[in-house]
Each structure stands twice: as structure tokens, then as C-alpha cells.
Amino acid sequence: MPFGDFDAWRRELLWTGVLVQDGDTSVSDEEAGYRYDRYVALADMVDGTEAPQQFTP
């Protein structure tokens, strides 16, 4: 498993996964870009060695 702290990884993935929509002025373009890039990076950490129960509620 590539995560040192799975729960922290999951919390951050869920937070960054609420992608900022076009035209949303409540978040700066820089922050929106950071969140998107971080979400992609977090999703790319999944390597297939994780147990299926880690991804169920």
C-alpha cells in the first residue's frame, strides 16, 4: 500500500475531489488549479495493492 496514513489520504482525496466548477468565484483560479492537481496526484497513488475494503464506507 503506497499510503503512510490511509485515513489522511482518504480525507484529502475526498476534500480535493469536490472540484471547483467553471465560473465559481468563491475560490481563486490558483487554488482551484492546486486542488485539481492534488486530486490527480492523490488518485495516481493507488497502485492496486490496496485491500478492497479500504474503499468502501
C-alpha positions as a LaTeX table, in Angstrom:
\begin{tabular}{lrrr}
\hline
Residue & $x$ (\AA) & $y$ (\AA) & $z$ (\AA) \\
\hline
Met1 & 0.00 & 0.00 & 0.00 \\
Pro2 & 1.53 & 3.34 & $-1.04$ \\
Phe3 & $-0.08$ & 5.42 & 1.71 \\
Gly4 & 1.64 & 6.09 & 5.01 \\
Asp5 & $-1.63$ & 7.18 & 6.61 \\
Phe6 & $-4.62$ & 5.86 & 4.66 \\
Asp7 & $-7.21$ & 7.86 & 6.59 \\
Ala8 & $-5.37$ & 11.14 & 5.96 \\
Trp9 & $-5.01$ & 10.25 & 2.27 \\
Arg10 & $-8.71$ & 9.43 & 2.01 \\
Arg11 & $-9.78$ & 12.66 & 3.76 \\
Glu12 & $-7.62$ & 14.76 & 1.44 \\
Leu13 & $-8.83$ & 12.88 & $-1.64$ \\
Leu14 & $-12.46$ & 13.49 & $-0.67$ \\
Trp15 & $-11.79$ & 17.18 & 0.07 \\
Thr16 & $-9.91$ & 17.86 & $-3.16$ \\
Gly17 & $-12.41$ & 15.74 & $-5.11$ \\
Val18 & $-15.02$ & 18.46 & $-4.71$ \\
Leu19 & $-13.76$ & 20.10 & $-7.88$ \\
Val20 & $-14.29$ & 23.82 & $-8.35$ \\
Gln21 & $-16.68$ & 24.45 & $-11.21$ \\
Asp22 & $-16.03$ & 26.92 & $-14.02$ \\
Gly23 & $-17.37$ & 30.33 & $-13.09$ \\
Asp24 & $-17.15$ & 29.70 & $-9.33$ \\
Thr25 & $-15.60$ & 32.88 & $-7.96$ \\
Ser26 & $-15.55$ & 31.72 & $-4.34$ \\
Val27 & $-12.14$ & 30.11 & $-4.93$ \\
Ser28 & $-9.19$ & 31.68 & $-6.75$ \\
Asp29 & $-8.03$ & 30.17 & $-10.02$ \\
Glu30 & $-4.72$ & 29.29 & $-8.37$ \\
Glu31 & $-6.44$ & 27.42 & $-5.53$ \\
Ala32 & $-8.77$ & 25.64 & $-7.95$ \\
Gly33 & $-5.79$ & 24.55 & $-10.02$ \\
Tyr34 & $-3.91$ & 23.36 & $-6.94$ \\
Arg35 & $-6.89$ & 21.31 & $-5.75$ \\
Tyr36 & $-7.32$ & 19.68 & $-9.15$ \\
Asp37 & $-3.62$ & 18.86 & $-9.47$ \\
Arg38 & $-3.52$ & 17.49 & $-5.92$ \\
Tyr39 & $-6.61$ & 15.36 & $-6.55$ \\
Val40 & $-4.99$ & 13.82 & $-9.63$ \\
Ala41 & $-1.76$ & 13.19 & $-7.68$ \\
Leu42 & $-3.66$ & 11.52 & $-4.84$ \\
Ala43 & $-5.65$ & 9.33 & $-7.25$ \\
Asp44 & $-2.43$ & 8.33 & $-9.01$ \\
Met45 & $-1.11$ & 6.96 & $-5.70$ \\
Val46 & $-3.46$ & 3.98 & $-5.95$ \\
Asp47 & $-1.35$ & 1.08 & $-7.21$ \\
Gly48 & $-3.64$ & $-1.94$ & $-6.87$ \\
Thr49 & $-2.13$ & $-3.36$ & $-3.69$ \\
Glu50 & $-4.85$ & $-1.83$ & $-1.54$ \\
Ala51 & $-7.45$ & $-4.08$ & 0.02 \\
Pro52 & $-10.97$ & $-3.58$ & $-1.46$ \\
Gln53 & $-12.45$ & $-2.85$ & 1.99 \\
Gln54 & $-10.35$ & 0.30 & 2.18 \\
Phe55 & $-12.53$ & 1.87 & $-0.48$ \\
Thr56 & $-15.91$ & 1.10 & 0.99 \\
Pro57 & $-17.70$ & 3.31 & 3.53 \\
\hline
\end{tabular}
